[in-house]
Amino acid sequence: MSLSDGWQSVIRLDERSYQWSQDPVARLSDDFRQLCSEISGSPCLVFRADDCPDFVDSSLCELFSHWLTIDDVTSASFCRAVFLLDPSLESGTAENMSKDSFPGLRDRGTINVIRMATNGLQGLRSGPYFYQKASFHHVYRAFPDSQSAFFSAITQSPTSGQFIEHRPTDHIAVPSRLYSPPQTAKLPLSGLRFASKDVFDVAGLKTSAGSRSFFELSDPKPKSAFIVQKLTALGAVLVGKAKNTQFANGEDPQEWIDYRCPWNPRGDGYQNPDTSSSGSATAVSSYSCLDFAIGSDTCGSIACPAAAQGIFGLRLSTGALSHEGAFTVSKYLDTSGIFTRSIDILHLVTSKLLEGTSEYGRSPPLSEVAQTIPSRIVYPKLSLPHDNGETIESVDRFIKALESFCDTERTTLDIDDEWKKTDPQGLGLSIYSGLKMTTAHLHLAGFYDAIIPFQKAYRNIYQKNPYLDRVNTEKLKLARLVTIEDREKMVQQKAFFANFAYKQILQSGDGSGAAGSLGGIMVWPFNPQEPQYRDNCPPLTPHVNWRWDVDYTAPLTGLPQVIVPIGQFRYESRITGEPDFLPIAASIVGPPGEFT
């Protein structure tokens, strides 16, 4: 659907841009239309008696001031016309009140105050609206997508609930938070706005998976992906689809072809936003109007962009949440994840999202999860893929804080030494040799399963091959070489490593390996202390990981992983010629349920 569909023209109020939906949320009865005709085409405020029972000027002004602090859509210009919905009035009655009876509102620019019965307006919530031809319309504040994070903007019909997509778009339109009911036990995420990576289906819309050909073949989806369904059922408000790489594979910015790479706001503004979920991460790191975003992770697509952009990122346990309705790169590795700027919102969203989902994986309902403080902190200092001064110092300070909070001391571990001691494979190999091919083959095998059926379906319809960019073309060449025996061997190796991680890293207490003894976490620095410029043109590679390192612990074990911004490092920008700063992040892996 084009951007103009479903929208009236942009209006400017208080140096802000607004739009309103053609679909009205409520209409006045014929009794009131003439009374309100002079304010048609105006922004307005609606006050309901259950929010302001006495309709006294001071109470109205106090409530309006509160709205200004909690809602980035409401502004002073909506004071021009004020509707007081009074259920005590006889049906069909209304009066045009003197603005001088409301000096506080008058001083804020109010010209008309209309008190009326609630005939047919019971569903109209207190808040800002656009009044046009006897109808109240939801207003949306238009925020520019200056970092090119979004594939499309999404609104929802206030009457039918249908999702409406606006693309192409240079902005997103967010509804007033006042349209959402208060947060309750049934609606704990009410009013929180989120973006979805465009690998998750949204009811009534097509999914691109970062590919123009895939979008061309796609039909509007009959229902949303499980994670989108659950978030919206909990009250969260979907405002857009975020961009991702073609088929959610790892790519550098210059390798994005079908859709252009988002812009990382950190440092000099020319840094790599990093991997396939970078649109979701960029939306969160750039726009305060957004509360969180969801992405998917195969081998770091939550962790990498979160670390690169200095925000929180949580990779859910593999199988903790149904992946139904999501484009899957690798059934062996994929899971969903969440980006936020706030640890409180991360906890709220994650805990509510995972409640009652044990049928989809091994994460039990929160009521059955022991909310315990970790009893062991593992620091794999001798296994780090990079060893930079400021980064190590920041992580050391972070671990000291964890030691104080958990009342325990870190255990410094050489993972390769532990692997050799236990020799899970019985081959006498180092972890670097024993698991060298595991991640790559699992990634390639899953990619083959995802792409071959798509190519066949596309050729059947269009009598030609769909476009694969250079990275995915190279990846598919390698994927065709992975045999059934390779798959079986890699699945077995993955199980070896998962069992090793549970026993040697997470286990604490009596050492029995029982669920109650899995009280350990592992902490390490995630991102290298060096700039990653978006204009770099690296040699062509399929972006698969022909090695083992500690950064692949979560994908290979299926354990949850959280990225925590803990500091920043100084660098000299080759773009600006001036000093600047980039984030430092810590990665934490722990048992399922640990990060709820």
C-alpha positions as CSV (number, residue, x, y, z in Angstrom):
1,M,0.0,0.0,0.0
2,S,1.4,3.4,-0.9
3,L,2.2,6.0,1.7
4,S,-0.7,8.2,0.6
5,D,-3.3,5.4,1.1
6,G,-5.1,5.7,4.3
7,W,-3.7,9.1,5.1
8,Q,-4.9,12.7,5.0
9,S,-2.3,15.4,4.2
10,V,0.5,16.2,6.6
11,I,-0.2,19.2,8.9
12,R,2.3,21.2,10.9
13,L,1.5,21.9,14.6
14,D,4.1,23.4,17.0
15,E,6.9,22.7,14.6
16,R,5.9,19.0,14.4
17,S,4.5,17.0,11.5
18,Y,1.2,15.1,11.9
19,Q,-1.1,12.9,9.9
20,W,-4.5,11.5,10.6
21,S,-6.2,8.4,9.3
22,Q,-9.2,8.6,6.9
23,D,-10.9,6.0,9.0
24,P,-12.6,7.8,11.9
25,V,-12.6,6.3,15.4
26,A,-16.0,8.0,16.3
27,R,-18.7,10.1,14.7
28,L,-21.0,12.7,16.3
29,S,-24.7,12.1,16.1
30,D,-26.8,14.5,14.0
31,D,-27.8,16.2,17.3
32,F,-24.3,17.7,17.7
33,R,-23.1,18.3,14.1
34,Q,-24.3,21.9,13.7
35,L,-23.0,22.8,17.2
36,C,-19.5,21.7,16.2
37,S,-19.4,22.8,12.6
38,E,-17.2,25.8,13.2
39,I,-14.3,23.8,14.4
40,S,-14.3,21.2,11.6
41,G,-10.8,20.7,10.3
42,S,-9.2,21.4,13.7
43,P,-7.0,19.6,16.2
44,C,-8.8,19.0,19.4
45,L,-8.6,17.4,22.9
46,V,-11.1,15.0,24.3
47,F,-11.5,14.7,28.1
48,R,-13.7,11.9,29.5
49,A,-15.3,12.1,32.9
50,D,-13.6,8.9,34.1
51,D,-10.2,10.7,33.6
52,C,-11.3,14.1,34.9
53,P,-14.6,13.7,36.9
54,D,-15.2,17.4,37.8
55,F,-14.2,19.1,34.5
56,V,-12.8,21.9,36.6
57,D,-10.3,24.2,34.8
58,S,-7.4,23.4,37.1
59,S,-8.0,19.7,36.9
60,L,-8.2,19.8,33.1
61,C,-4.9,21.8,33.0
62,E,-3.2,19.5,35.4
63,L,-4.2,16.4,33.3
64,F,-3.1,18.1,30.1
65,S,0.2,18.9,31.6
66,H,0.6,15.3,32.6
67,W,-0.2,14.2,29.0
68,L,2.6,16.5,27.7
69,T,5.1,14.6,29.9
70,I,4.1,11.1,28.9
71,D,3.0,11.5,25.3
72,D,5.2,12.7,22.5
73,V,2.2,13.2,20.2
74,T,0.2,15.6,22.3
75,S,1.1,19.3,22.0
76,A,-0.3,22.7,22.9
77,S,-1.9,23.1,19.5
78,F,-4.5,20.5,20.3
79,C,-5.9,22.8,22.9
80,R,-7.7,24.9,20.3
81,A,-10.9,22.9,20.7
82,V,-11.8,20.9,23.8
83,F,-14.6,18.3,24.1
84,L,-15.8,17.4,27.6
85,L,-17.6,14.0,27.4
86,D,-20.1,14.0,30.3
87,P,-22.1,10.8,30.8
88,S,-24.3,12.7,33.4
89,L,-25.9,14.8,30.6
90,E,-29.1,13.7,29.0
91,S,-28.7,11.9,25.7
92,G,-28.6,14.3,22.8
93,T,-27.7,17.4,24.9
94,A,-24.6,19.6,24.5
95,E,-23.5,23.1,25.2
96,N,-20.9,25.5,23.9
97,M,-19.3,26.8,27.0
98,S,-17.5,30.1,27.5
99,K,-13.7,29.8,27.3
100,D,-13.5,32.4,30.0
101,S,-14.8,29.8,32.4
102,F,-11.6,27.9,31.7
103,P,-8.8,30.5,32.1
104,G,-6.1,27.9,32.2
105,L,-7.2,26.4,29.0
106,R,-7.8,29.8,27.4
107,D,-4.3,30.8,28.2
108,R,-3.1,27.7,26.4
109,G,-4.9,28.7,23.3
110,T,-8.4,27.2,23.7
111,I,-11.1,28.9,21.7
112,N,-13.9,26.4,21.9
113,V,-15.1,24.3,24.9
114,I,-18.0,21.9,24.1
115,R,-19.6,19.8,26.8
116,M,-21.7,17.0,25.5
117,A,-23.4,13.7,26.3
118,T,-21.5,10.6,25.3
119,N,-24.0,9.5,22.6
120,G,-22.1,7.0,20.4
121,L,-18.7,8.2,21.8
122,Q,-18.2,5.5,24.5
123,G,-15.2,4.2,22.7
124,L,-13.5,7.5,22.4
125,R,-10.6,7.7,24.8
126,S,-9.2,10.9,26.3
127,G,-6.4,12.4,24.2
128,P,-5.6,14.4,21.0
129,Y,-7.7,14.0,17.8
130,F,-8.3,15.7,14.5
131,Y,-11.9,16.8,14.2
132,Q,-13.2,16.8,10.6
133,K,-16.9,16.8,9.4
134,A,-18.4,15.5,12.6
135,S,-15.8,12.8,13.0
136,F,-12.9,12.2,15.4
137,H,-9.7,10.8,13.8
138,H,-6.7,9.4,15.4
139,V,-3.6,11.6,14.9
140,Y,-0.1,10.3,14.3
141,R,3.1,12.2,14.8
142,A,5.4,11.8,11.8
143,F,9.0,11.1,12.8
144,P,11.5,11.3,10.0
145,D,13.4,8.0,9.4
146,S,16.7,9.9,9.1
147,Q,18.8,6.7,9.6
148,S,16.9,4.7,7.0
149,A,16.0,2.0,9.5
150,F,12.5,1.2,8.2
151,F,11.3,-0.8,5.3
152,S,7.8,0.5,5.8
153,A,5.6,2.3,8.3
154,I,2.6,0.5,9.8
155,T,-0.6,1.8,11.3
156,Q,-3.7,0.0,12.5
157,S,-7.3,0.8,11.8
158,P,-9.0,2.0,15.0
159,T,-12.2,0.3,13.9
160,S,-11.3,-3.0,12.1
161,G,-7.9,-3.5,13.7
162,Q,-6.4,-4.2,10.2
163,F,-2.7,-3.4,9.8
164,I,-2.1,-0.8,7.1
165,E,1.4,-0.6,5.5
166,H,2.8,2.7,4.1
167,R,5.7,2.3,1.7
168,P,8.1,3.5,0.5
169,T,8.4,5.8,3.5
170,D,10.8,8.5,4.8
171,H,9.1,8.6,8.1
172,I,7.1,6.6,10.6
173,A,3.8,7.7,12.1
174,V,3.3,6.9,15.8
175,P,-0.1,7.1,17.5
176,S,-0.7,8.9,20.8
177,R,0.1,6.7,23.8
178,L,-3.2,7.9,25.3
179,Y,-5.1,5.8,22.8
180,S,-3.8,2.7,24.6
181,P,-5.6,1.6,27.8
182,P,-3.6,1.6,31.1
183,Q,-1.1,-1.3,31.6
184,T,-2.8,-4.2,33.4
185,A,-2.0,-7.8,34.1
186,K,-3.7,-8.7,30.8
187,L,-2.1,-5.8,28.9
188,P,1.3,-5.4,30.5
189,L,2.8,-3.9,27.3
190,S,0.0,-1.5,26.6
191,G,1.2,1.6,24.7
192,L,4.7,0.4,24.1
193,R,5.7,0.9,20.5
194,F,7.9,-1.5,18.6
195,A,9.3,-2.3,15.2
196,S,9.6,-5.7,13.7
197,K,12.4,-7.1,11.5
198,D,10.9,-7.9,8.1
199,V,11.3,-11.6,8.5
200,F,8.3,-11.8,10.8
201,D,4.9,-12.0,9.1
202,V,2.3,-9.3,9.8
203,A,-1.4,-10.2,9.1
204,G,-2.6,-8.7,5.8
205,L,0.9,-7.7,4.6
206,K,3.6,-9.2,2.5
207,T,7.0,-10.2,3.9
208,S,10.2,-9.3,2.1
209,A,12.9,-11.1,4.1
210,G,15.2,-8.3,2.7
211,S,14.6,-9.6,-0.9
212,R,12.7,-7.8,-3.7
213,S,12.1,-11.2,-5.4
214,F,10.8,-12.7,-2.2
215,F,8.5,-9.8,-1.7
216,E,7.3,-10.1,-5.3
217,L,6.4,-13.8,-4.8
218,S,5.0,-13.3,-1.3
219,D,1.2,-13.1,-0.7
220,P,-0.4,-11.1,2.1
221,K,-0.1,-13.2,5.2
222,P,-3.3,-14.6,6.8
223,K,-1.9,-14.1,10.3
224,S,1.0,-12.5,12.0
225,A,4.1,-14.4,13.2
226,F,3.7,-15.9,16.7
227,I,6.0,-13.3,18.3
228,V,4.1,-10.4,16.7
229,Q,0.7,-11.9,17.7
230,K,1.8,-12.2,21.3
231,L,3.3,-8.8,21.6
232,T,0.2,-7.1,20.1
233,A,-2.1,-9.3,22.3
234,L,-0.1,-8.0,25.3
235,G,-0.9,-4.4,24.2
236,A,2.3,-3.4,22.3
237,V,1.8,-1.2,19.2
238,L,3.5,-2.1,16.0
239,V,4.6,1.0,14.1
240,G,6.8,-0.4,11.3
241,K,8.9,-3.0,9.6
242,A,12.6,-2.6,10.0
243,K,15.1,-3.4,7.2
244,N,17.3,-6.4,7.1
245,T,19.9,-7.9,4.8
246,Q,18.8,-10.2,2.0
247,F,17.5,-13.4,3.6
248,A,18.7,-12.2,7.0
249,N,22.3,-13.2,6.2
250,G,25.4,-11.4,7.5
251,E,26.5,-8.7,5.0
252,D,28.6,-5.6,5.1
253,P,26.9,-2.2,4.2
254,Q,28.3,-2.2,0.6
255,E,26.9,-5.6,0.0
256,W,23.3,-4.6,0.5
257,I,21.6,-4.4,-2.9
258,D,17.8,-4.8,-2.8
259,Y,17.4,-2.3,0.0
260,R,20.0,0.1,1.3
261,C,21.8,-0.4,4.6
262,P,20.6,1.6,7.7
263,W,22.9,4.2,9.2
264,N,24.5,3.5,12.6
265,P,24.1,6.8,14.6
266,R,27.2,6.1,16.8
267,G,30.6,7.7,16.5
268,D,31.1,9.7,13.2
269,G,27.8,8.3,11.7
270,Y,29.7,6.2,9.1
271,Q,30.0,3.0,11.1
272,N,28.7,-0.4,10.2
273,P,25.3,-1.0,11.9
274,D,26.3,-4.7,11.8
275,T,24.5,-7.8,10.4
276,S,21.0,-8.7,9.4
277,S,19.0,-7.2,12.3
278,S,20.7,-3.8,11.9
279,G,17.4,-2.1,10.9
280,S,15.7,-3.1,14.2
281,A,18.8,-2.1,16.2
282,T,19.2,1.2,14.3
283,A,15.5,2.1,15.0
284,V,16.0,1.6,18.7
285,S,19.4,3.3,18.9
286,S,18.2,6.3,16.9
287,Y,14.5,7.0,17.7
288,S,13.2,7.8,21.2
289,C,9.6,7.4,20.0
290,L,10.3,3.7,19.8
291,D,10.4,1.5,22.9
292,F,11.8,-1.7,21.6
293,A,12.3,-3.7,18.4
294,I,12.4,-7.4,17.6
295,G,14.9,-9.2,15.4
296,S,16.1,-12.7,14.6
297,D,19.5,-14.3,15.3
298,T,21.3,-17.1,13.5
299,C,24.9,-16.4,14.4
300,G,25.0,-13.0,16.0
301,S,22.3,-10.9,14.4
302,I,21.1,-9.7,17.8
303,A,24.4,-9.5,19.6
304,C,26.4,-7.8,16.8
305,P,24.2,-4.8,16.1
306,A,23.4,-4.3,19.8
307,A,27.1,-4.1,20.6
308,A,27.9,-1.9,17.6
309,Q,25.1,0.6,18.5
310,G,25.4,0.6,22.3
311,I,22.0,-0.8,23.2
312,F,20.7,-3.8,25.0
313,G,20.1,-6.9,23.0
314,L,18.7,-10.2,24.1
315,R,18.9,-13.4,22.1
316,L,16.2,-15.7,23.4
317,S,17.0,-19.4,24.1
318,T,16.6,-21.4,21.0
319,G,13.1,-22.9,21.2
320,A,11.9,-20.6,24.0
321,L,9.4,-19.0,21.7
322,S,7.7,-20.4,18.6
323,H,9.4,-19.2,15.4
324,E,6.1,-19.8,13.5
325,G,5.5,-17.2,10.8
326,A,9.2,-16.2,10.6
327,F,11.6,-16.6,7.7
328,T,14.2,-19.0,9.0
329,V,17.8,-18.9,7.9
330,S,18.8,-22.1,9.8
331,K,16.4,-24.3,11.7
332,Y,19.4,-25.5,13.7
333,L,20.4,-22.0,15.0
334,D,17.6,-19.5,14.6
335,T,15.8,-17.8,17.4
336,S,14.2,-14.4,18.1
337,G,15.5,-11.4,20.0
338,I,14.8,-8.0,21.4
339,F,16.5,-4.6,21.3
340,T,15.9,-1.8,23.8
341,R,17.6,1.2,25.3
342,S,16.2,0.4,28.8
343,I,17.0,-2.7,30.9
344,D,13.6,-2.2,32.6
345,I,11.8,-2.4,29.3
346,L,13.9,-5.4,28.3
347,H,12.9,-7.2,31.4
348,L,9.2,-6.3,31.1
349,V,9.0,-7.3,27.4
350,T,11.0,-10.5,27.8
351,S,9.2,-11.7,31.0
352,K,5.7,-11.2,29.6
353,L,6.6,-12.6,26.2
354,L,7.9,-15.8,27.6
355,E,5.1,-16.4,30.1
356,G,3.3,-19.7,29.4
357,T,5.5,-20.7,26.4
358,S,7.0,-23.9,27.7
359,E,5.2,-25.9,25.0
360,Y,7.5,-24.3,22.5
361,G,10.8,-25.0,24.2
362,R,12.6,-25.6,27.4
363,S,12.0,-22.2,29.0
364,P,9.2,-22.8,31.6
365,P,6.6,-20.2,32.7
366,L,8.0,-17.5,34.9
367,S,6.1,-18.8,37.9
368,E,8.2,-21.9,37.7
369,V,11.6,-20.2,37.2
370,A,13.8,-19.8,40.2
371,Q,14.7,-16.1,40.1
372,T,18.1,-16.6,41.6
373,I,21.3,-14.6,41.6
374,P,24.1,-16.3,39.7
375,S,26.4,-18.3,41.9
376,R,29.2,-18.5,39.4
377,I,30.8,-16.0,37.0
378,V,33.0,-17.5,34.3
379,Y,35.4,-15.2,32.5
380,P,37.0,-16.8,29.5
381,K,39.9,-14.4,29.5
382,L,42.3,-16.8,27.6
383,S,39.7,-17.6,24.9
384,L,38.8,-14.1,23.8
385,P,38.8,-13.4,20.0
386,H,40.1,-9.9,20.7
387,D,42.1,-8.3,23.5
388,N,42.0,-4.5,23.6
389,G,43.0,-2.4,26.5
390,E,40.0,-0.1,27.1
391,T,37.6,-2.9,26.4
392,I,39.2,-5.3,28.8
393,E,39.3,-2.6,31.5
394,S,35.6,-1.8,31.0
395,V,34.7,-5.5,31.1
396,D,36.8,-5.9,34.3
397,R,34.9,-3.1,36.0
398,F,31.7,-4.6,34.9
399,I,32.6,-8.1,36.2
400,K,33.7,-6.5,39.5
401,A,30.2,-5.0,39.8
402,L,28.7,-8.4,39.1
403,E,31.0,-10.0,41.7
404,S,29.8,-7.5,44.3
405,F,26.1,-8.0,43.4
406,C,26.3,-11.8,43.2
407,D,28.6,-12.1,46.2
408,T,31.0,-14.4,44.4
409,E,34.3,-14.1,42.6
410,R,34.9,-14.8,38.9
411,T,36.4,-18.0,37.7
412,T,38.9,-17.4,34.9
413,L,38.6,-20.1,32.4
414,D,40.5,-21.3,29.3
415,I,37.7,-23.0,27.4
416,D,40.1,-24.9,25.1
417,D,41.9,-26.3,28.1
418,E,38.6,-27.5,29.6
419,W,37.6,-29.0,26.3
420,K,40.8,-30.9,26.0
421,K,40.5,-32.2,29.6
422,T,37.0,-33.5,29.1
423,D,37.4,-34.4,25.4
424,P,33.6,-34.6,24.7
425,Q,34.2,-35.9,21.1
426,G,36.7,-38.5,22.2
427,L,39.0,-37.3,19.4
428,G,41.8,-35.6,21.4
429,L,41.2,-32.4,19.4
430,S,41.3,-28.8,20.5
431,I,37.9,-27.0,20.5
432,Y,39.2,-24.9,17.6
433,S,39.8,-28.0,15.5
434,G,36.9,-30.1,16.8
435,L,34.3,-27.5,16.2
436,K,35.9,-25.7,13.2
437,M,33.1,-26.6,10.7
438,T,30.1,-26.8,13.1
439,T,28.7,-23.4,12.9
440,A,29.3,-23.0,9.2
441,H,27.8,-26.3,8.1
442,L,24.7,-25.8,10.3
443,H,24.3,-22.3,8.8
444,L,24.7,-23.5,5.2
445,A,22.4,-26.5,5.6
446,G,19.6,-24.4,7.0
447,F,20.2,-21.8,4.3
448,Y,19.9,-24.5,1.6
449,D,16.6,-25.6,3.1
450,A,15.2,-22.1,3.0
451,I,16.3,-20.9,-0.4
452,I,15.9,-23.9,-2.7
453,P,12.1,-24.1,-2.3
454,F,11.8,-20.3,-2.8
455,Q,13.8,-20.5,-6.0
456,K,11.6,-23.3,-7.4
457,A,8.4,-21.4,-6.5
458,Y,9.7,-18.2,-8.1
459,R,10.7,-20.0,-11.3
460,N,7.4,-21.7,-11.6
461,I,5.6,-18.3,-11.5
462,Y,8.0,-16.0,-13.4
463,Q,10.0,-18.5,-15.5
464,K,13.3,-17.0,-14.4
465,N,15.6,-17.2,-11.4
466,P,15.1,-14.8,-8.5
467,Y,17.9,-12.3,-7.7
468,L,20.4,-13.4,-5.2
469,D,23.1,-10.9,-4.2
470,R,26.8,-11.8,-4.4
471,V,26.9,-12.9,-0.8
472,N,23.9,-15.2,-1.0
473,T,25.1,-16.6,-4.4
474,E,28.4,-17.6,-2.9
475,K,26.6,-19.0,0.2
476,L,24.3,-21.1,-1.9
477,K,27.3,-22.6,-3.8
478,L,28.8,-23.8,-0.6
479,A,25.4,-24.9,0.8
480,R,25.0,-27.3,-2.1
481,L,28.1,-29.1,-0.9
482,V,26.9,-29.9,2.6
483,T,25.9,-33.6,2.7
484,I,23.3,-35.3,4.9
485,E,26.3,-36.9,6.7
486,D,27.7,-33.4,7.3
487,R,24.5,-32.3,8.8
488,E,24.2,-35.3,11.1
489,K,27.8,-34.9,12.3
490,M,27.4,-31.1,12.9
491,V,24.2,-31.6,14.9
492,Q,26.1,-34.2,17.0
493,Q,29.0,-31.7,17.5
494,K,26.5,-29.0,18.5
495,A,25.1,-31.4,21.1
496,F,28.6,-32.2,22.4
497,F,29.3,-28.5,22.9
498,A,26.0,-27.7,24.5
499,N,26.5,-30.5,27.0
500,F,30.0,-29.3,27.6
501,A,28.8,-25.7,28.2
502,Y,26.2,-26.8,30.7
503,K,28.6,-28.9,32.7
504,Q,31.8,-26.9,32.5
505,I,30.5,-23.3,32.3
506,L,27.0,-23.1,33.8
507,Q,27.2,-25.7,36.4
508,S,27.8,-24.7,40.0
509,G,26.9,-25.9,43.5
510,D,27.0,-29.6,44.0
511,G,28.2,-30.3,40.5
512,S,25.5,-32.9,39.8
513,G,24.3,-31.2,36.7
514,A,20.7,-31.0,37.9
515,A,18.7,-28.1,36.8
516,G,18.9,-26.4,40.2
517,S,22.7,-26.4,40.0
518,L,22.9,-24.4,36.7
519,G,23.6,-21.1,38.4
520,G,26.6,-20.0,36.3
521,I,26.9,-17.3,33.7
522,M,29.8,-16.5,31.3
523,V,30.8,-12.9,30.7
524,W,33.2,-11.5,28.0
525,P,33.8,-8.4,25.8
526,F,31.8,-8.7,22.6
527,N,32.9,-6.1,20.1
528,P,36.5,-5.3,19.0
529,Q,37.9,-2.0,19.9
530,E,38.2,-0.6,16.5
531,P,36.0,1.4,14.0
532,Q,34.1,-0.6,11.4
533,Y,33.5,1.9,8.6
534,R,30.5,1.4,6.4
535,D,32.4,2.3,3.2
536,N,34.8,-0.6,3.5
537,C,34.7,-2.9,0.6
538,P,35.9,-6.3,1.9
539,P,36.7,-9.2,-0.3
540,L,33.7,-11.3,-1.3
541,T,32.9,-14.0,1.2
542,P,29.8,-16.0,2.0
543,H,29.8,-14.7,5.6
544,V,29.8,-18.1,7.3
545,N,32.0,-18.8,10.3
546,W,34.7,-21.3,9.5
547,R,35.9,-21.4,13.1
548,W,34.9,-21.7,16.7
549,D,35.3,-18.8,19.1
550,V,33.5,-17.8,22.3
551,D,31.2,-15.4,20.4
552,Y,29.3,-18.5,19.0
553,T,28.5,-19.9,22.4
554,A,24.9,-18.9,22.4
555,P,24.1,-20.1,18.8
556,L,25.8,-23.4,19.3
557,T,24.3,-24.1,22.7
558,G,20.9,-22.5,22.2
559,L,21.4,-20.6,25.5
560,P,20.1,-17.0,26.0
561,Q,22.6,-14.2,25.5
562,V,22.3,-10.6,26.6
563,I,24.4,-7.7,25.3
564,V,25.0,-4.9,27.8
565,P,26.5,-1.5,26.9
566,I,29.2,-0.8,29.5
567,G,31.4,2.0,28.2
568,Q,33.0,3.7,25.2
569,F,36.4,3.9,23.6
570,R,38.0,6.9,21.9
571,Y,39.2,6.7,18.3
572,E,40.4,9.1,15.6
573,S,37.8,9.2,12.8
574,R,39.2,8.9,9.3
575,I,35.9,10.5,8.1
576,T,35.9,13.7,10.2
577,G,39.6,13.8,11.1
578,E,38.4,14.4,14.7
579,P,38.4,12.2,17.8
580,D,35.1,10.4,18.5
581,F,33.7,7.6,20.6
582,L,32.2,4.1,20.0
583,P,30.4,1.7,22.4
584,I,32.0,-1.1,24.4
585,A,29.7,-4.0,25.2
586,A,29.7,-7.1,27.4
587,S,28.1,-10.4,26.4
588,I,26.5,-12.6,29.0
589,V,25.4,-16.2,28.4
590,G,23.4,-18.1,31.1
591,P,20.8,-20.8,31.6
592,P,17.4,-20.6,30.1
593,G,15.2,-18.4,32.2
594,E,18.2,-16.6,33.7
595,F,17.6,-13.2,32.0
596,T,13.9,-13.0,32.6
